Amino acid sequence: MNLTALSLLVDIIEAGNLSKAAVRLGMSRANVSHRLNQFERELGQQLLRRTTRQIEPTELGWKLYEHGRTIRRELLAATESVGSLGQSLQGTVRLSVPSGYGQLAMSSWLTEFMQLHPGVTLEVVFDNDIDDLLAGAVDFAMRVMAEPPAHLVARNMGPVHYVACAAPALVQAHGLPRSLADLHQVPLITSNLTGQKLRLAGYHGGSGAELRIQPRLVSANFYFLRDAILQGLGVGVVPDYMVREPLQRGELVRLPFEPGSLAFLSTSKYLLYMPTRYQTKAIATLIDFLLHKAAQQDAV
């Protein structure tokens, strides 16, 4: 059997369609289609049912995909073992990290990793979805979410807690809010999703109504939100990692909410990767390194 054609079949199925596979392989779509047709003629069997937008493997296509994936994984492992014999860690790792946590916490971790392993090249995408991971454009992704997708391997990096905070000047002007109910008395700065959860918190608290809050600034960009909070434009309800340093320096004041009152906003950090994708030694080492760094940060 033609192992090159078998590997092509794996790439097509993992990409989801011929066009995406062509982009990943640096080939034209016509070339990918021609090679697939040639492989099917050699076998005398149809491997994929094709439509304009997607492909669906036949029963034989799925069986060959499983065999091809296993063979390619073993070849990659063997090649890496030979190539790395007596050498330092080598290779390229492609990863996706969220814009907020990725820039504030992970940037320094990634540069430290590169200093420890000069033979490793990193391709880092700052994004907040998992499309790149599913399409095979990255080796793994770090995401902040309540629950990880069931079809992915998820390594827990620890919880994300939320805090309510404000600039000292704002506290002097508006007083010190001490509960969720007080948030309607001050300009609020938060993300859209957090704002929705806060408005519905009244139902969970037994009041039977939404909290009457009026966010002054809503954005998915936590850097932007943090700057606005520091400038005294409103009370911020944001993940603790975004404001940890300003709080330590006294640039922001943590509001004395009752312990646990913001627990319903908490999420977790996860490293996500496809269970079917081979991990090189460089990928596995970086994953372990990031898990260790996250554990150290949470212990502080």
Secondary structure, DSSP 4 states (H G I P E B T S, - for coil): --HHHHHHHHHHHHHSSHHHHHHHHT--HHHHHHHHHHHHHHHTS--EEE-SS-EEE-HHHHHHHHHHHHHHHHHHHHHHHHHTTTS---EEEEEEE-HHHIIIIIHHHHHHHHHH-TTEEEEEEE-SSSHHHHTTSSSEEEEEESS--TTSEEEEEEEE-EEEEE-HHHHHHH----SGGGGGGS-EEE-HHHHHHHHHHHHHTTSSS-----EEEE-S-HHHHHHHHHTTSSEEEEEHHHHHHHHHHTSSEE--PPTTTTGGG-EEEEEEE-TTS---HHHHHHHHHHHHHHHHHHH-
